[in-house]
Structures are given as C-alpha cells and as structure tokens.
Amino acid sequence: MTVIADIPDAPRAARRPQSGNPVLRWLRANLFSSIPNGILSVVLLAILAKGIFSFVQWGIANAVWLTPANDSSACRAARGVGACWAIIPEKYRFILFGTYPFDEQWRPALAVLLFIALFYLSTRRALWRRELVLLWIGALALISVLMWGGVLGLSFVPQDRWGGLPVTLILATFGLAFGFPLGILVALGRRSKLPAIRSLSVLYVELIRGVPLVSLLFMASVMFPLFMPSGFNIDKLLRAQIAIILFAGAYLAEVIRGGLQAVPRGQYEAADALGLSYWRKNRLIILPQAIRHVIPPLVNTFIAFFKDTSLVLIIGIFDLLTTAKTAIIDPAWQQFSVEVYIFVAAIYFVFCFAMSRYSRGLEATRGR
C-alpha cells in the first residue's frame, strides 16, 4: 500500500483572498504600514501638496501669458505673484535657433524635425536593417544642406551664426554616434592579448577620464590651433565635436568593458570551437550579449553627455542653454530668467525622458 505524504498547506493568510479597495490596500502597505511611516507620509504629502498648490498659483492662476510686442510692464506688475510666460513667445525663436538669420529659421526648425524623425525611426526594431544606415546618411546630408545652405537657392549661413537646439542635437548625435563605435574598439583593445594595443587603450581611457570635459574643450578651442600650420584652421564647432567624441568614447569604453566581462567564458570557448574569426566572434556572439548586460549604464551615459553639451558655452558656441542665457540679457526681460530656464529644462527633460523610457523597453525585451 502506497502512502502519500501530506504536502504542507500554504499559510492561511496567503491563501485568503484579499478584499477591499486596491488603492486603500496599496496605501496601507506602502505609506501607512506603521505609525512612524504614517506620520512621515502625512508630513511629506502635506509638503508636496503645498508645493504643487504654490506652483499652480504662480505658474498658472496668476501667470501672465501674453503681452504686447516687447512690453514687459504687465509681467513686472505681476512679479512675485505670478510667472511671466510671455517671455517664451517673445524670445523662443532666439532661444531655439540663436542668431541664425530670422527669415531663414525654418531651415534649423526643419533640421530639428529631421533629427526627431531619425531618433523615432531608430527605435523601431523592425527597421534595424542596412536601409536605416542609408537613411541616416541621407538625412544628415540633408540637414547639412539646410544648416549651411549655399546650394539649391539657399543662402549660405556660416557656423558662427548657428545656435540653440540644432547645435545641441548636432553635438549630442554625432558625439554619441561616433563615440559608441570608438568605445567598442577601445574596450576590445583593453582586453587584447597584444601588449601594445592594450597599453595604448589603457593610456587613452585613463588620460581622457582623468580630465574634465571643460579642459578638453578648452584644449580643442585654444591650444589645438597653435599646433596647426599657418593658415590652416579647423572650425570651432568641429573641434568641439571631436573633443566630445573622444570624451564619450573613453567613458563608453569602460561601460562596454564591464559588459564584456559579464559574458560567460563558455560563450568565448563556444565561438572558438565554431572556428569563428576574432571579429565575427565579437560581432555575432560576444558584443550583442555584452551590450544587453549594460543597457541601463549605457543610456545613463547617453543622457549625461546630452546634457554635457551645454559646456560648449565656455568656447563661445551657442548651444540651447547659452542662447537661453543670452535671451534674458534684454533689460526689459532680464528679471524673468526663471521662466526661461524652466522652458529649457522642459526641452532637456523631454529628450532625456524619451531615452530613459526607450531603454526600459529595451531592457524588458532583452531576454526575448
């Protein structure tokens, strides 16, 4: 006769169906699980409610939204009581496009839309084919034509007239687009068995990571032309772009190297057993796994570099933050810098939040 042992029952509390409002259950479990937690939650919620109420009063209820052309008298009358959002429609074109010729500002506006369209298409996994690379090349060529002009009946606009959001997107896009493959090569170099390649990779990473980006921009803008032959000069924006690429490559190399170390040793041995060459092994087996492991720190680095483009102001390049600072030099609007900075912060937040959300989606599907 077979005796079947009894399986211990699950605790009754776990088996008992939970009843009641799910919102109340969540509040009880997360905010009011004990008396100290309840007191702290009430205090923090009161502070948060007071802050939201004050901001709504200042930013919406008592705000000045529109004024006559370049007339800030209504804003000065409401100063300390309500926000002056009228400065945004008055100065938004300068904030977004800097000193680009006023009648030609449709060109940088179209360039920004092209960048956003490229970013969106690049997030569609179904489009990750060779055609997407060709689309990027064609779109970047079109953006160059729009920004520079000089062809197709467009007037030529020198780079010292560029500014605002297009410059920020150019620096961030090209910096990360070229810095990422550079980081992969340097990460592989640091793990190379050849002493010369490994030493050069370590020297590059430690040298670049050992100095702030500000110093690299200063060197690229001031010191680099001193080593060039007489009469030979590289555009200031291009020099800043090279400095950002080198800086991004060093930081991305360390992130990718961490991903390479996380790949199990068996994967390397299996690739060698299949007879794959060094580059095919890394391209098809090692790097895809390594990059999946480091998606969160990679995106964190991307977001940091997107914001770090504002440092180019020290060498006289008018990025988005610099044009915002310049826009409030006008004495009529000088008192309303907070509203301008909130507007610029919202633009940065939209781009950074979009990158963050996309990375979370990638991380959630990386095991599929």
Solvent accessible surface area in square Angstrom, and as a share of the most:
residue,aa,sasa,rsa
1,M,234,1.04
2,T,118,0.69
3,V,130,0.75
4,I,150,0.76
5,A,83,0.64
6,D,138,0.72
7,I,150,0.76
8,P,120,0.76
9,D,112,0.58
10,A,53,0.41
11,P,95,0.60
12,R,188,0.68
13,A,74,0.57
14,A,80,0.62
15,R,133,0.48
16,R,152,0.55
17,P,117,0.73
18,Q,143,0.64
19,S,98,0.63
20,G,60,0.57
21,N,77,0.39
22,P,86,0.54
23,V,95,0.55
24,L,99,0.49
25,R,79,0.29
26,W,143,0.50
27,L,53,0.27
28,R,146,0.53
29,A,71,0.55
30,N,81,0.42
31,L,47,0.23
32,F,82,0.34
33,S,68,0.44
34,S,53,0.34
35,I,138,0.70
36,P,96,0.60
37,N,68,0.35
38,G,10,0.10
39,I,109,0.55
40,L,105,0.52
41,S,14,0.09
42,V,85,0.49
43,V,74,0.42
44,L,100,0.50
45,L,85,0.42
46,A,58,0.45
47,I,112,0.57
48,L,103,0.51
49,A,60,0.46
50,K,132,0.56
51,G,41,0.40
52,I,97,0.49
53,F,120,0.50
54,S,46,0.30
55,F,102,0.43
56,V,61,0.35
57,Q,80,0.35
58,W,64,0.23
59,G,2,0.02
60,I,98,0.49
61,A,72,0.56
62,N,64,0.33
63,A,15,0.11
64,V,24,0.14
65,W,135,0.47
66,L,142,0.71
67,T,31,0.18
68,P,92,0.58
69,A,97,0.75
70,N,81,0.42
71,D,52,0.27
72,S,2,0.01
73,S,55,0.36
74,A,47,0.36
75,C,2,0.01
76,R,116,0.42
77,A,90,0.70
78,A,20,0.15
79,R,132,0.48
80,G,74,0.71
81,V,93,0.53
82,G,6,0.06
83,A,0,0.00
84,C,2,0.01
85,W,34,0.12
86,A,2,0.02
87,I,0,0.00
88,I,24,0.12
89,P,66,0.42
90,E,65,0.29
91,K,33,0.14
92,Y,89,0.34
93,R,76,0.28
94,F,57,0.24
95,I,0,0.00
96,L,31,0.16
97,F,19,0.08
98,G,3,0.03
99,T,56,0.33
100,Y,5,0.02
101,P,37,0.23
102,F,123,0.51
103,D,124,0.64
104,E,42,0.19
105,Q,8,0.04
106,W,132,0.46
107,R,0,0.00
108,P,1,0.01
109,A,35,0.27
110,L,70,0.35
111,A,1,0.01
112,V,13,0.08
113,L,111,0.55
114,L,38,0.19
115,F,0,0.00
116,I,76,0.39
117,A,47,0.36
118,L,4,0.02
119,F,63,0.26
120,Y,127,0.48
121,L,55,0.27
122,S,31,0.20
123,T,30,0.18
124,R,108,0.39
125,R,133,0.49
126,A,81,0.63
127,L,61,0.30
128,W,119,0.42
129,R,139,0.51
130,R,197,0.72
131,E,101,0.45
132,L,23,0.12
133,V,87,0.50
134,L,112,0.56
135,L,80,0.40
136,W,51,0.18
137,I,106,0.54
138,G,43,0.41
139,A,12,0.09
140,L,37,0.18
141,A,56,0.43
142,L,82,0.41
143,I,7,0.03
144,S,42,0.27
145,V,43,0.25
146,L,10,0.05
147,M,2,0.01
148,W,95,0.33
149,G,10,0.10
150,G,49,0.47
151,V,76,0.44
152,L,154,0.76
153,G,84,0.81
154,L,34,0.17
155,S,59,0.38
156,F,127,0.53
157,V,3,0.02
158,P,54,0.34
159,Q,32,0.14
160,D,115,0.59
161,R,95,0.35
162,W,14,0.05
163,G,2,0.02
164,G,0,0.00
165,L,15,0.07
166,P,1,0.01
167,V,2,0.01
168,T,0,0.00
169,L,1,0.01
170,I,20,0.10
171,L,0,0.00
172,A,7,0.05
173,T,16,0.09
174,F,53,0.22
175,G,1,0.01
176,L,28,0.14
177,A,57,0.44
178,F,114,0.47
179,G,0,0.00
180,F,52,0.22
181,P,63,0.40
182,L,50,0.25
183,G,0,0.00
184,I,28,0.14
185,L,100,0.50
186,V,15,0.09
187,A,0,0.00
188,L,12,0.06
189,G,6,0.06
190,R,40,0.15
191,R,92,0.34
192,S,22,0.14
193,K,184,0.78
194,L,106,0.53
195,P,86,0.54
196,A,70,0.54
197,I,79,0.40
198,R,90,0.33
199,S,69,0.44
200,L,119,0.59
201,S,11,0.07
202,V,50,0.29
203,L,111,0.55
204,Y,45,0.17
205,V,0,0.00
206,E,96,0.43
207,L,113,0.56
208,I,13,0.07
209,R,97,0.35
210,G,62,0.59
211,V,52,0.30
212,P,87,0.55
213,L,8,0.04
214,V,59,0.34
215,S,38,0.24
216,L,30,0.15
217,L,0,0.00
218,F,101,0.42
219,M,97,0.43
220,A,16,0.12
221,S,18,0.11
222,V,69,0.40
223,M,64,0.28
224,F,75,0.31
225,P,44,0.28
226,L,130,0.65
227,F,149,0.62
228,M,53,0.24
229,P,91,0.57
230,S,122,0.79
231,G,88,0.85
232,F,107,0.45
233,N,112,0.57
234,I,34,0.17
235,D,61,0.32
236,K,74,0.31
237,L,16,0.08
238,L,89,0.44
239,R,23,0.08
240,A,0,0.00
241,Q,13,0.06
242,I,74,0.38
243,A,6,0.05
244,I,5,0.03
245,I,29,0.15
246,L,69,0.34
247,F,15,0.06
248,A,0,0.00
249,G,0,0.00
250,A,0,0.00
251,Y,71,0.27
252,L,0,0.00
253,A,0,0.00
254,E,37,0.16
255,V,28,0.16
256,I,0,0.00
257,R,59,0.22
258,G,35,0.34
259,G,0,0.00
260,L,2,0.01
261,Q,110,0.49
262,A,52,0.40
263,V,7,0.04
264,P,77,0.48
265,R,154,0.56
266,G,40,0.38
267,Q,64,0.28
268,Y,23,0.09
269,E,102,0.46
270,A,52,0.40
271,A,0,0.00
272,D,80,0.41
273,A,90,0.70
274,L,132,0.66
275,G,64,0.61
276,L,43,0.21
277,S,61,0.39
278,Y,102,0.39
279,W,151,0.53
280,R,114,0.42
281,K,25,0.11
282,N,6,0.03
283,R,145,0.53
284,L,84,0.42
285,I,37,0.19
286,I,0,0.00
287,L,23,0.11
288,P,44,0.28
289,Q,45,0.20
290,A,0,0.00
291,I,46,0.23
292,R,107,0.39
293,H,88,0.39
294,V,13,0.07
295,I,16,0.08
296,P,57,0.36
297,P,56,0.35
298,L,9,0.05
299,V,19,0.11
300,N,102,0.53
301,T,16,0.09
302,F,46,0.19
303,I,31,0.15
304,A,42,0.32
305,F,10,0.04
306,F,9,0.04
307,K,101,0.43
308,D,46,0.24
309,T,1,0.01
310,S,17,0.11
311,L,57,0.28
312,V,0,0.00
313,L,61,0.30
314,I,76,0.39
315,I,16,0.08
316,G,41,0.39
317,I,13,0.07
318,F,67,0.28
319,D,0,0.00
320,L,1,0.01
321,L,42,0.21
322,T,18,0.10
323,T,0,0.00
324,A,0,0.00
325,K,85,0.36
326,T,38,0.22
327,A,5,0.04
328,I,18,0.09
329,I,112,0.57
330,D,38,0.20
331,P,112,0.70
332,A,30,0.23
333,W,0,0.00
334,Q,106,0.47
335,Q,89,0.39
336,F,6,0.02
337,S,30,0.20
338,V,85,0.49
339,E,8,0.04
340,V,0,0.00
341,Y,83,0.32
342,I,61,0.31
343,F,49,0.21
344,V,3,0.02
345,A,58,0.45
346,A,51,0.39
347,I,26,0.13
348,Y,25,0.10
349,F,127,0.53
350,V,95,0.55
351,F,33,0.14
352,C,16,0.10
353,F,101,0.42
354,A,58,0.45
355,M,50,0.22
356,S,40,0.26
357,R,127,0.46
358,Y,69,0.26
359,S,11,0.07
360,R,148,0.54
361,G,38,0.36
362,L,39,0.19
363,E,65,0.29
364,A,73,0.57
365,T,29,0.17
366,R,89,0.33
367,G,75,0.72
368,R,221,0.81
